[in-house]
Amino acid sequence: MDFCGQCGEPTAATGHERCAARAELEPPRYCGRCRRRMVVQVVPTGWSARCVEHGTVTS
């Protein structure tokens, strides 16, 4: 099952239009694989988000 990186809810659920708009401007806050809250660091050149279980995602 996949989860929304913005709200942490399953992506199969409806109503993620607002989350999709936020995803264009903000880094993910939740891991898309396990729904854990990630540690996010924003720097002038991009961002990185780290899940304890699945590692780091960067922009």
C-alpha positions in Angstrom: 0.0 0.0 0.0 1.3 3.5 -0.8 0.8 6.5 1.4 0.6 10.2 0.6 3.8 12.1 1.4 1.9 15.2 2.6 -0.9 13.8 4.9 0.2 10.2 5.5 -3.2 8.7 4.4 -3.4 5.9 1.8 -3.2 7.2 -1.7 -6.1 5.1 -2.8 -8.4 7.4 -0.8 -10.0 10.3 -2.5 -9.4 14.0 -1.8 -5.6 14.2 -2.4 -5.9 17.2 -4.8 -4.8 19.6 -2.1 -1.9 17.3 -1.2 -0.8 17.2 -4.8 -0.8 21.0 -4.9 1.3 21.1 -1.7 3.7 18.5 -3.0 4.7 20.9 -5.8 6.0 23.4 -3.2 6.9 21.4 -0.1 8.9 18.3 0.6 7.1 15.1 1.7 6.5 14.8 5.4 5.5 11.1 5.6 7.2 8.1 4.1 5.3 6.9 1.0 6.1 3.2 1.8 5.5 2.9 5.6 3.6 6.1 6.6 6.2 7.1 9.2 6.9 10.8 9.9 10.2 11.7 8.2 12.9 14.1 9.4 13.0 16.9 6.8 15.7 19.4 6.2 15.2 22.3 3.8 18.2 24.2 2.4 18.5 26.9 -0.3 19.4 24.4 -2.9 16.6 21.8 -2.2 15.5 19.5 0.6 16.1 16.0 2.0 13.7 13.8 3.9 14.8 10.8 5.9 12.7 7.8 6.9 14.2 5.6 9.7 13.2 2.5 7.8 13.6 3.4 4.1 16.4 5.9 4.0 16.7 9.4 2.4 14.9 11.1 -0.4 16.2 14.3 -1.9 15.3 17.0 -4.4 
